[in-house]
Amino acid sequence: MPRPILATISTSAMAHNLSQVKARIEFARKVHSSINQQCLSKIVAVIKANAYGHGTLNALIGFKAADALGMIDLVDGILCRDNGWTKPIILLEGFFDSQDIEILQHYQLTTAIHHQAQIAYLNEAKNVGKPIDVLVKFNTGMNRLGFHIDQAKDVLVQLNELKAKGIVGRIGAMSHFANADLESIYVNDAAQKILAIAPQFDGQLSICNSAASIRYPYLALQHHENWVRPGICLYGSSPFDIELSQYPSVDFRPTMTLEAKVIAIQQLKAGDKVGYGSLFTADQPMKMAVVACGYADGYPRSAPQNTPVMVDGVAASIIGRVSMDMITVDVTHIPSAQVNSRVVFWGDGGPTIDEVAKATGRIGYEIMCNLAKRVPIKVV
Ligand SMILES: Cc1ncc(COP(=O)(O)O)c(C=O)c1O
């Protein structure tokens, strides 16, 4: 029998979360005056990093209603095309080499253009009758990737020449907020920069991640065609300091559940110590469960005492240090706890991924992405 550990990926929760983003934007269409009522609003489901740990092919099922997919790796774009995805695919960092251009043309992948080097590569490309759609990435304050706003005209001239040669197709604009999870002053400043140059682009405008789509949905309705790029909220985790469940008017559901079984019960005496480094000392007789999950499964080793878990449907907490293959849990108050009891570490029937992230000094993104390959996955 394999180790009793399982991650469940819910494609129906993914689909539900996608519909929540749509609802949020359509709500903004009704209530905000500062929007373009004609704006065509589309959703790019961001599935980079193996769909935030959920599996690229599972994301194809969960997000089949999305208008496009956003990712980093060319290989993932090919995988999605080979598995029947016919809608747009956007490479959020663009391409890395002149040899990639043939692949963009063949698989009809839309690419971000964030650097002059990429334009130089496009200038060397052959016209094979399949123009590549591009999103010019602008730096609005993140200072990571993108052209300066002042370069918009010059970049457009170059890309329009490439369009005339049949190398480039639609030319849109994009930017990525550094602080969409914070106060509006930061977002407004960045948004104003890109909105000022957006009318020069006849292609799409793409600026909103999860935080901006939820907090500033009116930004998803600027320009004649707007592509929002939510990631984390589609997987039911919060882009904010607060949990999504505390955020008004949204209903996002967990898409990943990690559970394992109890493989041993220990009765501790007062003074007994637990695990590597003997971090925990029992101050009274205790019942402790040893569970088949560890940091090699992706559970954060940084989990302190009191990190929440659920045993047989009852809230409990971790004691001692998380080891490679095992976690120890205080089950003194759970009489039913025994070998084979179900322990949920996060997700449906357990703490939220954000609660675990908070307790362990991580963010939900890291916890999901770190789910280890060795954990068997059930897709529902
Ligand atoms: C360019 C870009 N767009 C959108 C996203 C999605 O962001 P989030 O997961 O915060 O919604 C990311 C993720 O980091 C990104 O890099």
Ligand as a Chemical Component Dictionary entry (heavy atoms), coordinates in Angstrom:
data_LIG
# 
_chem_comp.id                   LIG 
_chem_comp.type                 NON-POLYMER 
_chem_comp.pdbx_formal_charge   0 
_chem_comp.three_letter_code    LIG 
# 
loop_
_chem_comp_atom.comp_id 
_chem_comp_atom.atom_id 
_chem_comp_atom.alt_atom_id 
_chem_comp_atom.type_symbol 
_chem_comp_atom.charge 
_chem_comp_atom.model_Cartn_x 
_chem_comp_atom.model_Cartn_y 
_chem_comp_atom.model_Cartn_z 
_chem_comp_atom.pdbx_ordinal 
LIG C1 C1 C 0 2.592  39.067 -14.934 1  
LIG C2 C2 C 0 1.675  38.414 -13.965 2  
LIG N1 N1 N 0 0.352  38.559 -14.114 3  
LIG C3 C3 C 0 -0.534 38.010 -13.249 4  
LIG C4 C4 C 0 -0.098 37.260 -12.172 5  
LIG C5 C5 C 0 -1.098 36.677 -11.220 6  
LIG O1 O1 O 0 -0.930 37.241 -9.958  7  
LIG P1 P1 P 0 -1.841 36.778 -8.718  8  
LIG O2 O2 O 0 -1.520 35.335 -8.527  9  
LIG O3 O3 O 0 -1.371 37.601 -7.589  10 
LIG O4 O4 O 0 -3.231 36.994 -9.116  11 
LIG C6 C6 C 0 1.275  37.101 -11.973 12 
LIG C7 C7 C 0 1.754  36.358 -10.809 13 
LIG O5 O5 O 0 2.690  36.674 -10.154 14 
LIG C8 C8 C 0 2.183  37.687 -12.893 15 
LIG O6 O6 O 0 3.497  37.550 -12.757 16 
# 
loop_
_chem_comp_bond.comp_id 
_chem_comp_bond.atom_id_1 
_chem_comp_bond.atom_id_2 
_chem_comp_bond.value_order 
_chem_comp_bond.pdbx_ordinal 
LIG C1 C2 SING 1  
LIG C2 N1 SING 2  
LIG C2 C8 DOUB 3  
LIG N1 C3 DOUB 4  
LIG C3 C4 SING 5  
LIG C4 C5 SING 6  
LIG C4 C6 DOUB 7  
LIG C5 O1 SING 8  
LIG O1 P1 SING 9  
LIG P1 O2 DOUB 10 
LIG P1 O3 SING 11 
LIG P1 O4 SING 12 
LIG C6 C7 SING 13 
LIG C6 C8 SING 14 
LIG C7 O5 DOUB 15 
LIG C8 O6 SING 16 
# 
